[in-house]
Amino acid sequence: MKDSPIFVVFFVFFTLATVVAPVPMFPGNMIYIWFEMSPMSYAFYISAIINGITYGLVAWIVYVLASKMIGKSTSEEMAGGEKKPKT
């Protein structure tokens, strides 16, 4: 649960960026094509939410994997430091 703020922050950031930016962002812009909707309908907000979820999940996965790799390398360094013989 300590990683969930990462998802929330990136979800909010990309959702707002989609609403504010005048250019369509992938994958949210595919909503118009898949459901044959006009960009002026409520699909614009669905597109923003889908972009927030997608990029929030990507950022969360990258963060989790990076923190596990850093934690693993740090624990190996500490374990290796204790096993060295003193001369």
C-alpha positions in Angstrom: 0.0 0.0 0.0 3.0 2.3 0.4 3.3 2.4 -3.4 -0.3 3.5 -4.1 0.4 7.2 -3.9 2.6 6.8 -6.9 -0.3 5.6 -8.9 -2.6 8.3 -7.6 -0.2 11.1 -8.4 0.4 9.9 -11.9 -3.3 9.2 -12.5 -4.2 12.7 -11.5 -1.4 14.2 -13.5 -2.1 12.4 -16.8 -5.9 12.8 -16.4 -5.5 16.6 -16.0 -2.9 16.7 -18.8 -5.3 15.0 -21.1 -8.1 17.5 -20.2 -5.8 20.5 -20.5 -3.7 19.6 -23.6 -5.4 20.2 -26.9 -3.7 17.2 -28.6 -5.1 13.7 -28.4 -3.0 11.3 -26.3 -2.7 7.5 -26.9 -4.5 5.2 -25.7 -7.4 7.5 -24.8 -7.8 8.9 -28.2 -8.7 5.4 -29.5 -12.0 5.6 -27.6 -13.3 7.9 -30.4 -12.4 5.3 -33.1 -13.5 2.2 -31.2 -16.9 3.5 -30.3 -17.4 5.8 -33.2 -18.1 8.8 -31.0 -17.6 12.5 -31.8 -14.7 14.1 -29.9 -17.2 16.7 -28.5 -19.2 14.1 -26.5 -18.5 12.8 -23.0 -15.9 10.4 -24.6 -13.4 13.2 -24.0 -13.6 12.6 -20.2 -13.5 8.8 -20.6 -10.4 9.3 -22.8 -8.8 11.4 -20.0 -9.6 8.7 -17.4 -8.2 5.9 -19.5 -5.0 7.9 -20.1 -4.7 8.4 -16.3 -5.2 4.8 -15.6 -2.8 3.6 -18.3 0.0 5.9 -17.5 -0.6 5.7 -13.8 -0.2 1.9 -14.0 2.9 2.2 -16.1 4.6 4.6 -13.7 3.5 2.4 -10.7 4.9 -0.7 -12.3 8.2 1.0 -13.1 8.4 2.3 -9.6 7.7 -1.0 -8.0 10.3 -2.9 -10.2 12.9 -0.2 -9.6 12.4 -0.2 -5.8 12.7 -4.0 -5.7 15.9 -4.0 -7.7 17.4 -1.2 -5.5 16.3 -3.0 -2.4 17.8 -6.3 -3.6 21.1 -4.8 -4.6 21.3 -2.9 -1.2 20.5 -6.1 0.8 23.2 -8.0 -1.2 25.8 -5.3 -0.5 25.0 -5.4 3.2 25.1 -9.1 3.4 28.3 -9.2 1.4 29.9 -6.7 3.8 29.2 -8.9 6.8 30.7 -12.0 5.3 34.1 -10.5 4.4 36.8 -11.7 6.8 38.7 -9.1 8.7 42.5 -9.1 8.3 
